[in-house]
Amino acid sequence: MNAIKVETGKLAVSHDYSEKWQQVLDLLAGIVSIPAALIMRVQPPQIRVFLSSRNDGNPYEEDELADLGTGLYCETVMSSRGELTVPNALADPHWCDNPDIKLGMISYMGMPLIWPNQDVFGTICILDRTENAYTPEYRQLLAQFRSMVERDLRQIYNDHARVQEDAALRAEEAERVRREFELLRAGEQKALQALRDSEERWHFALEGAGDGVWDWRIADGGIFLSTRCRQLLGLSDPAGFQLWQSGIHPDDLPTVRSVLSDHLREARGSFVVEHRFNKNGQWIWLLGRGMVVGRDEQGQALRMIGTYSDITARKEAEAELQLLNSHLEERVAARTAELKTAMRQISIAEKQAALARMVAGMAHELNTPIGNILLGSSQMQADAADIARADADKQLSRKRLQDFLQKAGETCELLQRNSELAGDLIGRFKEIAVDQLDQPRRSFHPGQTIAKLLRALLPPEHHPGIAVTLQAPEELVIDHYPGALEQLVSHLVANSLAHGFDGSDSGAIRIDIVRHGDEITLRYADDGKGIPPEHHDKVFDPFFTTRMGQGGVGLGLALVHNLVQLILQGQIRLESEPGRGAVFIVTFPAKLG
């Protein structure tokens, strides 16, 4: 017999398997907290959404088709037969134009699904609307679900191959019998011997494979059971239809009768049924196959032949897997609750630490002006007391009075200067601590707004050595807070002048503004001395400065961080190396909701 070739593209997946996979997708989407979990099936020249998680916000519908060759995530997974993780397609030039972005899916993790003969079935994947690097735990979870699906694919493939093998064996045997009958006309003894040889081969093929053969005479209800079949059923004597039927589990009997009745009525192909059977007081699982081999003139079935296979081990394995899956869900839920509790505790600790740093920084900065004020006022009080005593004793001279007045003026100037410094510190501290959403919001051209601001901040006649470059689309219009954007750029320019260029009047500043979908990216870069890596996590903290005692307060970049998060509702990150300048990348929505 030729090797069986299974056409995997035409293999059907039963409702039981697809329902189990559907439960896996729903569970996966819930655990990972993402809008879409999919099983895709390739059907060249297209790929089909075979199953889709049933949760809110999932834009993918079952049986939805997409053309191949359009740059889909899943197409790369199938062609490479490897895993693929895309944390943020918008930030990845290779993926920023893929079709799934139109549905809002910017992050992806997927793995291939392979048939046992190495044909590609499709993919199992998850997608998210936000940037998601997907943790190793999520990858391991997706890999476990993929293994479960591939085990089912292997079972589907083997069952179909077994059916094809049985059909091919019967067809080959039928052809052999036909030839033997033709030889019978030439020599009866030779044909009879060949027939006996054929029967022995047929018997060995079935009995040797562990299957039992049954032959049912429908008219009188008699059933012939092969030796192996009697062993499977635990029967020692020949049995009739009623005895065989009485051994089937009561819960399975209606299904067996229905499948058998449908086959007897239509008689197309063969019937396949799984059921439990009482073998010597213990329930075992059997896989039964059969077909009608004889009918009367009216088309009524007279005889059926079939086989039985013991599938108890497979059923027990499926039950064990189902139990493991239920326990896995419980463990994941418990672990998720623990992680949420830990994250709340970390958040509280971070807020307390940030508050402590801000209070310490504020106290440190206010200590000098307030100390000067106290010193000056106490000195003036002492001098005034001396003048009063001299006047009372009639010893106050004109020169002494003039010296007192001069010193009092100097002291008042000191008090005023330090009071103004303390007031300025408190005002800038309020900018850090208070929400500034009272700024006016309107539609404007960010390129024009920033260009006008740069001309005022860095006029060529005052900063001839500063080269400024601004790139922004002329047609770009956003609905936002222009005042917040101006303050943001002003603080970044001030940071470059004071720290990047180290007070010198030479350097280069470049600002690029681009739009990707509904998001604006502002890239600010200077070619100054850069920021050491050990300071990257501190530069946005209030009162952090490397110029303590040199006029640096440490509030400029803290204000920038506050403006980006509170008003622009975006994110900011720093890229810098010593000697290679600093780059601040700000992303925020083009239009507030």
C-alpha positions as CSV (number, residue, x, y, z in Angstrom):
1,M,0.0,0.0,0.0
2,N,1.3,3.5,-0.9
3,A,2.1,5.9,1.9
4,I,-0.9,7.9,3.0
5,K,-0.8,11.6,2.1
6,V,-3.1,13.7,4.2
7,E,-4.3,17.0,2.6
8,T,-4.1,19.1,5.8
9,G,-5.6,22.1,4.0
10,K,-8.9,20.2,3.8
11,L,-8.9,18.7,7.3
12,A,-12.0,19.8,9.3
13,V,-11.7,20.6,13.0
14,S,-14.6,19.2,15.0
15,H,-16.8,21.3,17.2
16,D,-15.4,19.8,20.4
17,Y,-11.8,20.9,19.5
18,S,-12.8,24.3,18.3
19,E,-14.9,24.9,21.4
20,K,-12.0,23.9,23.6
21,W,-9.7,26.2,21.7
22,Q,-12.3,29.0,22.0
23,Q,-12.2,28.6,25.8
24,V,-8.4,28.8,25.7
25,L,-8.5,32.1,23.7
26,D,-11.1,33.6,26.1
27,L,-9.0,32.5,29.1
28,L,-5.8,33.9,27.4
29,A,-7.3,37.3,26.7
30,G,-8.5,37.5,30.3
31,I,-5.2,36.6,31.8
32,V,-3.0,38.9,29.7
33,S,-5.7,41.7,29.7
34,I,-5.6,42.3,26.0
35,P,-8.4,43.0,23.5
36,A,-7.7,40.2,21.0
37,A,-6.5,36.6,21.1
38,L,-6.8,34.7,17.8
39,I,-6.2,31.4,16.1
40,M,-5.6,32.0,12.4
41,R,-5.7,29.4,9.6
42,V,-3.9,29.8,6.3
43,Q,-6.0,29.3,3.2
44,P,-3.7,30.5,0.3
45,P,-3.9,33.1,-1.1
46,Q,-5.7,34.3,2.1
47,I,-5.6,33.8,5.8
48,R,-8.8,33.3,7.9
49,V,-9.7,34.2,11.5
50,F,-10.5,30.7,12.6
51,L,-11.3,31.6,16.2
52,S,-11.4,34.9,18.0
53,S,-11.6,35.7,21.8
54,R,-15.1,36.7,22.9
55,N,-14.3,39.9,24.8
56,D,-15.2,43.6,24.5
57,G,-13.0,45.6,22.2
58,N,-12.0,42.7,19.9
59,P,-12.2,44.0,16.3
60,Y,-11.6,40.6,14.7
61,E,-14.6,38.5,13.7
62,E,-14.6,34.8,13.1
63,D,-14.2,33.6,9.4
64,E,-12.9,37.1,8.5
65,L,-10.4,36.8,5.6
66,A,-7.3,38.8,4.8
67,D,-5.0,38.7,1.7
68,L,-1.5,37.3,2.1
69,G,1.4,39.4,0.9
70,T,0.2,42.5,2.7
71,G,2.7,42.6,5.6
72,L,0.6,40.9,8.3
73,Y,2.2,39.9,11.6
74,C,1.0,36.3,11.2
75,E,2.4,36.0,7.7
76,T,5.9,36.6,9.0
77,V,5.3,34.0,11.8
78,M,4.2,31.4,9.3
79,S,7.0,32.0,6.8
80,S,9.7,31.9,9.4
81,R,8.0,29.2,11.5
82,G,9.2,31.1,14.5
83,E,7.9,33.3,17.3
84,L,7.4,37.0,16.7
85,T,7.0,39.8,19.3
86,V,6.4,43.4,18.3
87,P,6.1,45.6,21.4
88,N,5.1,48.8,19.5
89,A,4.6,48.7,15.7
90,L,4.4,52.5,15.6
91,A,7.9,52.8,16.8
92,D,9.2,50.1,14.6
93,P,9.9,51.1,10.9
94,H,9.6,47.5,9.8
95,W,6.0,47.2,11.2
96,C,4.6,50.8,11.2
97,D,2.6,50.2,8.0
98,N,1.2,46.8,8.7
99,P,-2.6,46.4,8.2
100,D,-3.4,45.6,11.8
101,I,-2.5,49.2,12.9
102,K,-5.7,50.3,11.0
103,L,-7.6,48.3,13.7
104,G,-5.6,50.0,16.4
105,M,-3.5,46.9,17.2
106,I,0.1,48.2,17.7
107,S,1.6,45.3,19.7
108,Y,1.7,41.6,18.8
109,M,3.0,38.3,20.0
110,G,2.4,35.1,18.0
111,M,3.6,31.6,17.4
112,P,3.2,29.2,14.5
113,L,0.8,26.2,14.6
114,I,2.2,23.2,12.7
115,W,0.6,19.9,11.6
116,P,2.5,16.7,12.3
117,N,3.6,16.5,8.7
118,Q,5.2,20.0,9.1
119,D,2.5,21.7,7.0
120,V,1.6,25.1,8.5
121,F,-1.9,25.3,10.0
122,G,-1.7,29.0,10.9
123,T,-0.9,30.9,14.1
124,I,-2.0,31.5,17.7
125,C,-1.5,35.2,18.7
126,I,-2.4,38.0,20.9
127,L,-2.7,41.7,20.0
128,D,-3.0,44.9,22.1
129,R,-3.9,48.5,21.4
130,T,-1.1,49.9,23.5
131,E,2.7,49.3,23.7
132,N,3.2,45.9,25.2
133,A,6.6,44.1,25.5
134,Y,4.8,40.9,26.8
135,T,6.5,39.3,29.8
136,P,8.3,35.9,29.7
137,E,5.4,34.6,31.8
138,Y,2.9,35.6,29.0
139,R,5.2,34.0,26.4
140,Q,5.4,30.8,28.4
141,L,1.6,30.8,28.8
142,L,1.1,31.3,25.0
143,A,3.6,28.5,24.3
144,Q,1.7,26.1,26.6
145,F,-1.6,26.9,24.8
146,R,0.2,26.4,21.4
147,S,1.4,23.0,22.6
148,M,-2.1,22.0,23.5
149,V,-3.5,23.1,20.1
150,E,-0.7,21.2,18.3
151,R,-1.5,18.1,20.3
152,D,-5.1,18.4,19.1
153,L,-3.9,18.9,15.5
154,R,-1.8,15.8,15.8
155,Q,-4.8,13.8,17.0
156,I,-7.0,15.2,14.2
157,Y,-4.2,14.4,11.7
158,N,-3.8,10.8,13.0
159,D,-7.5,10.1,13.1
160,H,-7.9,11.2,9.5
161,A,-4.8,9.3,8.5
162,R,-6.2,6.2,10.2
163,V,-9.5,6.6,8.3
164,Q,-7.6,7.0,5.1
165,E,-5.4,4.0,5.9
166,D,-8.5,1.9,6.7
167,A,-10.2,3.0,3.5
168,A,-7.1,2.4,1.4
169,L,-6.7,-1.0,3.1
170,R,-10.3,-2.0,2.3
171,A,-10.0,-0.7,-1.2
172,E,-6.8,-2.6,-1.8
173,E,-8.3,-5.7,-0.2
174,A,-11.4,-5.3,-2.3
175,E,-9.3,-5.0,-5.4
176,R,-7.3,-8.0,-4.4
177,V,-10.5,-10.0,-3.8
178,R,-11.8,-9.0,-7.2
179,R,-8.7,-10.3,-8.8
180,E,-8.9,-13.5,-6.8
181,F,-12.4,-14.1,-8.0
182,E,-11.3,-13.6,-11.6
183,L,-8.6,-16.2,-11.0
184,L,-11.3,-18.5,-9.5
185,R,-12.7,-18.9,-12.9
186,A,-9.4,-20.4,-14.0
187,G,-8.7,-22.5,-11.0
188,E,-11.0,-22.9,-8.0
189,Q,-8.5,-24.4,-5.7
190,K,-5.9,-21.7,-6.4
191,A,-8.5,-19.0,-5.9
192,L,-9.7,-20.5,-2.6
193,Q,-6.1,-20.7,-1.3
194,A,-5.5,-17.1,-2.3
195,L,-8.7,-16.1,-0.6
196,R,-7.6,-17.8,2.6
197,D,-4.3,-16.0,2.4
198,S,-6.1,-12.7,1.9
199,E,-8.3,-13.4,4.9
200,E,-5.3,-14.1,7.0
201,R,-3.6,-10.9,5.9
202,W,-6.9,-9.0,6.7
203,H,-7.1,-10.6,10.1
204,F,-3.4,-9.8,10.9
205,A,-3.8,-6.2,9.7
206,L,-6.7,-5.6,12.1
207,E,-5.9,-7.9,15.0
208,G,-2.2,-7.1,15.0
209,A,-3.0,-3.3,15.1
210,G,-5.1,-3.9,18.3
211,D,-8.5,-3.4,16.7
212,G,-11.4,-5.8,17.1
213,V,-13.7,-6.7,14.2
214,W,-17.4,-7.1,14.5
215,D,-20.0,-8.3,11.9
216,W,-23.6,-7.4,12.5
217,R,-26.5,-9.3,10.8
218,I,-29.1,-6.6,11.1
219,A,-32.1,-8.8,10.2
220,D,-31.8,-11.2,13.1
221,G,-29.6,-9.1,15.4
222,G,-26.7,-11.6,15.5
223,I,-23.2,-10.2,15.9
224,F,-20.0,-11.9,15.2
225,L,-17.0,-10.7,17.3
226,S,-13.4,-11.4,16.5
227,T,-11.2,-12.8,19.2
228,R,-9.6,-9.3,19.7
229,C,-13.0,-7.7,19.8
230,R,-14.3,-10.1,22.5
231,Q,-11.2,-9.3,24.5
232,L,-11.8,-5.5,24.2
233,L,-15.4,-5.9,25.3
234,G,-14.7,-8.5,28.0
235,L,-17.0,-11.1,26.4
236,S,-16.2,-14.8,26.3
237,D,-19.2,-16.1,24.3
238,P,-20.7,-15.0,21.0
239,A,-23.0,-12.0,21.7
240,G,-26.2,-10.7,20.1
241,F,-27.2,-7.1,19.4
242,Q,-29.1,-6.8,22.6
243,L,-26.2,-8.0,24.7
244,W,-23.8,-5.6,23.0
245,Q,-26.3,-2.7,23.3
246,S,-26.8,-3.3,27.1
247,G,-23.1,-2.8,27.7
248,I,-23.0,0.8,26.4
249,H,-23.1,3.6,29.0
250,P,-26.7,4.9,29.5
251,D,-25.5,8.5,28.9
252,D,-23.9,7.5,25.6
253,L,-26.5,5.1,24.3
254,P,-28.8,7.8,22.7
255,T,-25.9,9.3,20.8
256,V,-24.8,5.8,19.5
257,R,-28.3,5.0,18.4
258,S,-28.7,8.3,16.6
259,V,-25.4,8.0,14.7
260,L,-26.2,4.4,13.8
261,S,-29.7,5.2,12.7
262,D,-28.5,8.1,10.5
263,H,-26.0,5.8,8.8
264,L,-28.4,3.0,8.2
265,R,-30.9,5.5,6.6
266,E,-28.4,7.4,4.4
267,A,-25.6,4.8,4.1
268,R,-22.9,7.1,2.8
269,G,-19.3,6.4,3.7
270,S,-18.7,5.0,7.2
271,F,-19.9,6.0,10.7
272,V,-17.6,6.8,13.6
273,V,-18.7,7.0,17.2
274,E,-17.0,7.2,20.6
275,H,-18.7,5.8,23.7
276,R,-18.1,4.1,27.1
277,F,-18.6,0.3,27.6
278,N,-19.0,-1.8,30.7
279,K,-16.1,-4.2,30.6
280,N,-16.2,-6.6,33.6
281,G,-17.7,-3.9,35.8
282,Q,-15.3,-1.1,34.7
283,W,-16.0,1.6,32.1
284,I,-13.7,1.8,29.2
285,W,-13.7,4.2,26.2
286,L,-14.2,2.7,22.7
287,L,-13.8,4.2,19.2
288,G,-16.2,2.4,16.8
289,R,-16.1,2.5,13.0
290,G,-18.4,0.7,10.6
291,M,-20.2,0.6,7.3
292,V,-23.1,-1.2,5.6
293,V,-21.9,-4.0,3.3
294,G,-25.2,-5.5,2.3
295,R,-28.8,-4.4,1.4
296,D,-32.0,-6.0,0.1
297,E,-33.8,-5.0,-3.0
298,Q,-35.7,-2.2,-1.2
299,G,-32.4,-0.7,0.0
300,Q,-32.8,-1.8,3.6
301,A,-29.5,-2.5,5.3
302,L,-28.9,-6.2,6.0
303,R,-25.3,-6.4,7.2
304,M,-22.6,-4.1,8.7
305,I,-18.9,-4.7,9.4
306,G,-16.8,-2.6,11.6
307,T,-14.0,-2.3,14.1
308,Y,-13.5,-1.3,17.7
309,S,-10.4,0.5,19.2
310,D,-9.7,1.0,22.9
311,I,-9.2,4.8,23.4
312,T,-9.4,4.8,27.2
313,A,-5.8,6.1,27.7
314,R,-6.4,9.0,25.3
315,K,-9.6,10.0,27.1
316,E,-7.9,9.8,30.5
317,A,-5.1,12.1,29.1
318,E,-7.7,14.6,27.9
319,A,-9.4,14.6,31.3
320,E,-6.1,15.1,33.1
321,L,-5.2,18.0,30.7
322,Q,-8.6,19.6,31.4
323,L,-8.0,19.3,35.2
324,L,-4.5,20.8,34.8
325,N,-5.9,23.7,32.7
326,S,-8.5,24.5,35.5
327,H,-5.8,24.5,38.1
328,L,-3.6,26.7,35.9
329,E,-6.4,29.3,35.8
330,E,-6.7,29.2,39.6
331,R,-2.9,29.6,40.0
332,V,-2.8,32.5,37.5
333,A,-5.6,34.3,39.3
334,A,-3.9,33.9,42.6
335,R,-0.6,35.1,41.2
336,T,-2.3,38.1,39.5
337,A,-3.9,39.1,42.9
338,E,-0.4,38.9,44.6
339,L,1.2,41.1,41.9
340,K,-1.6,43.7,42.1
341,T,-1.1,43.9,45.9
342,A,2.7,44.2,45.4
343,M,2.3,46.9,42.8
344,R,0.0,49.0,45.1
345,Q,2.6,48.7,47.9
346,I,5.5,49.8,45.5
347,S,3.4,52.7,44.3
348,I,2.7,53.9,47.8
349,A,6.4,53.6,48.7
350,E,7.5,55.5,45.6
351,K,5.0,58.3,46.3
352,Q,6.3,58.6,49.9
353,A,9.9,58.6,48.7
354,A,9.2,61.3,46.0
355,L,7.4,63.5,48.6
356,A,10.4,63.1,51.0
357,R,12.8,64.1,48.2
358,M,10.7,67.2,47.3
359,V,10.3,68.3,50.9
360,A,14.1,67.9,51.5
361,G,15.0,69.7,48.4
362,M,12.6,72.6,49.1
363,A,13.9,72.9,52.7
364,H,17.5,72.9,51.4
365,E,16.9,75.6,48.8
366,L,14.8,77.8,51.2
367,N,17.3,77.5,54.0
368,T,19.8,80.0,52.6
369,P,17.4,83.0,51.8
370,I,15.4,82.5,55.0
371,G,18.6,82.3,57.1
372,N,19.8,85.5,55.5
373,I,16.5,87.2,56.2
374,L,16.6,86.1,59.9
375,L,20.2,87.2,60.2
376,G,19.5,90.6,58.6
377,S,16.4,91.3,60.7
378,S,18.0,90.3,64.0
379,Q,21.0,92.5,63.2
380,M,18.8,95.4,62.3
381,Q,16.8,94.9,65.5
382,A,20.1,94.9,67.5
383,D,21.3,98.1,65.7
384,A,18.0,99.8,66.3
385,A,18.2,99.0,70.0
386,D,21.7,100.5,70.2
387,I,20.5,103.7,68.5
388,A,17.6,103.9,70.9
389,R,19.8,103.6,73.9
390,A,22.3,106.2,72.5
391,D,19.5,108.6,71.9
392,A,18.1,108.0,75.4
393,D,21.6,108.7,76.9
394,K,22.0,111.9,74.8
395,Q,25.0,110.2,73.1
396,L,23.6,109.9,69.6
397,S,25.9,111.6,67.1
398,R,25.0,112.6,63.6
399,K,27.7,110.3,62.1
400,R,26.5,107.3,64.2
401,L,22.9,108.0,62.9
402,Q,24.1,108.2,59.3
403,D,26.1,104.9,59.7
404,F,23.0,103.3,61.1
405,L,20.8,104.5,58.2
406,Q,23.3,103.3,55.6
407,K,23.6,99.9,57.3
408,A,19.8,99.7,57.6
409,G,19.5,100.4,53.8
410,E,21.9,97.6,53.0
411,T,20.1,95.3,55.3
412,C,16.7,96.1,53.8
413,E,18.2,95.4,50.3
414,L,19.5,92.0,51.6
415,L,16.1,91.2,53.1
416,Q,14.3,92.2,49.9
417,R,16.7,90.2,47.6
418,N,16.4,87.0,49.7
419,S,12.6,87.5,50.1
420,E,12.3,87.6,46.3
421,L,14.5,84.5,46.0
422,A,12.3,82.6,48.5
423,G,9.2,83.8,46.7
424,D,10.6,82.7,43.3
425,L,11.4,79.2,44.8
426,I,8.0,78.9,46.2
427,G,6.4,79.9,42.9
428,R,8.4,77.4,40.9
429,F,7.6,74.7,43.5
430,K,3.9,75.4,43.0
431,E,4.4,74.8,39.3
432,I,5.6,71.3,40.2
433,A,2.9,70.5,42.7
434,V,-0.2,72.1,41.2
435,D,-2.2,71.0,38.1
436,Q,-2.0,73.7,35.5
437,L,-4.9,72.7,33.3
438,D,-6.4,76.2,33.5
439,Q,-4.3,77.1,30.5
440,P,-6.3,78.0,27.3
441,R,-6.8,75.2,24.8
442,R,-7.2,75.7,21.0
443,S,-6.3,74.5,17.6
444,F,-2.9,75.8,16.4
445,H,0.2,75.1,14.2
446,P,2.9,73.8,16.5
447,G,5.6,74.6,14.0
448,Q,4.6,78.2,13.8
449,T,4.2,78.6,17.5
450,I,7.6,77.1,18.3
451,A,9.3,79.1,15.5
452,K,8.0,82.4,17.0
453,L,9.1,81.3,20.5
454,L,12.7,80.4,19.3
455,R,13.1,83.8,17.6
456,A,12.2,85.5,21.0
457,L,14.4,83.1,23.1
458,L,17.4,83.0,20.8
459,P,17.6,86.1,18.7
460,P,20.7,85.9,16.4
461,E,22.0,89.3,17.6
462,H,22.2,88.0,21.2
463,H,23.2,84.4,20.5
464,P,25.2,84.4,17.3
465,G,26.9,81.1,18.1
466,I,23.7,79.1,18.6
467,A,22.5,77.3,15.5
468,V,18.8,76.5,15.6
469,T,17.0,74.1,13.2
470,L,13.2,73.4,13.3
471,Q,11.5,70.8,11.1
472,A,7.7,70.6,11.3
473,P,5.0,70.0,8.6
474,E,3.4,73.3,7.6
475,E,0.0,71.7,7.4
476,L,0.1,70.1,10.8
477,V,-2.6,71.4,13.2
478,I,-3.2,70.1,16.7
479,D,-5.9,70.7,19.3
480,H,-4.0,71.3,22.5
481,Y,-2.5,73.8,24.9
482,P,0.0,76.1,23.1
483,G,1.1,77.7,26.3
484,A,2.2,74.4,27.7
485,L,4.1,73.5,24.6
486,E,5.9,76.9,24.7
487,Q,6.9,76.4,28.4
488,L,8.1,73.0,27.6
489,V,10.5,74.2,24.8
490,S,11.5,77.2,26.9
491,H,12.7,75.0,29.8
492,L,14.5,72.7,27.4
493,V,16.3,75.6,25.7
494,A,17.2,77.0,29.1
495,N,18.6,73.6,30.1
496,S,20.7,73.4,27.0
497,L,22.2,76.9,27.6
498,A,22.9,76.4,31.3
499,H,24.0,72.8,31.3
500,G,24.4,71.4,27.8
501,F,26.6,74.3,26.5
502,D,27.9,74.9,30.0
503,G,27.2,78.7,29.8
504,S,29.0,79.2,26.5
505,D,27.3,80.9,23.6
506,S,28.0,78.3,20.9
507,G,26.2,75.1,20.1
508,A,23.4,73.6,18.0
509,I,19.7,72.9,18.8
510,R,17.4,70.8,16.5
511,I,13.7,70.3,17.0
512,D,11.7,67.9,14.8
513,I,7.9,67.5,15.0
514,V,6.1,64.6,13.3
515,R,2.7,62.9,13.4
516,H,2.1,59.2,13.5
517,G,-1.6,58.5,13.4
518,D,-3.2,60.3,16.4
519,E,0.1,60.8,18.1
520,I,2.6,63.7,18.0
521,T,6.3,63.2,18.5
522,L,8.5,66.2,19.4
523,R,12.3,65.4,19.3
524,Y,14.5,68.0,21.0
525,A,18.3,67.6,20.6
526,D,21.4,69.6,21.4
527,D,25.1,68.9,20.8
528,G,26.2,69.8,24.2
529,K,28.3,67.9,26.7
530,G,25.5,65.3,27.4
531,I,24.2,63.7,30.6
532,P,26.0,60.8,32.3
533,P,24.0,57.5,32.5
534,E,23.9,57.5,36.3
535,H,21.9,60.8,36.2
536,H,19.2,59.6,33.6
537,D,16.8,58.4,36.3
538,K,17.2,61.6,38.4
539,V,17.1,64.5,35.9
540,F,13.3,64.8,36.1
541,D,13.2,64.8,39.9
542,P,12.5,68.1,41.6
543,F,15.6,69.9,43.0
544,F,18.1,67.5,41.3
545,T,20.9,69.6,39.9
546,T,24.6,69.2,39.1
547,R,25.2,73.0,39.7
548,M,24.4,73.2,43.3
549,G,25.7,76.5,44.7
550,Q,26.1,77.9,41.1
551,G,22.6,79.2,40.5
552,G,21.1,75.8,39.7
553,V,17.8,75.0,41.5
554,G,16.9,71.7,39.8
555,L,13.4,72.5,38.8
556,G,13.6,73.1,35.0
557,L,13.4,69.5,33.9
558,A,11.0,68.7,36.7
559,L,8.7,71.4,35.2
560,V,9.1,69.8,31.8
561,H,8.1,66.4,33.2
562,N,5.1,68.0,34.9
563,L,3.9,69.8,31.7
564,V,4.2,66.6,29.6
565,Q,2.3,64.4,31.9
566,L,-0.3,66.7,33.4
567,I,-1.2,69.1,30.6
568,L,0.0,67.4,27.3
569,Q,-1.1,64.0,28.7
570,G,2.0,62.4,27.1
571,Q,5.3,60.7,27.9
572,I,8.9,61.9,27.8
573,R,12.2,60.0,27.6
574,L,15.9,60.9,27.6
575,E,18.6,59.6,25.3
576,S,22.1,60.9,26.1
577,E,25.8,60.0,26.3
578,P,28.6,62.1,27.7
579,G,30.1,64.3,25.0
580,R,27.3,63.5,22.5
581,G,24.6,65.9,23.5
582,A,21.1,65.2,24.9
583,V,17.9,64.2,23.1
584,F,14.5,64.5,24.7
585,I,11.6,62.7,22.9
586,V,8.1,63.8,23.9
587,T,5.0,62.0,22.6
588,F,1.5,63.2,23.2
589,P,-2.0,63.0,21.5
590,A,-2.7,65.3,18.7
591,K,-6.2,65.9,20.1
592,L,-7.3,65.6,23.7
593,G,-10.4,63.5,24.3
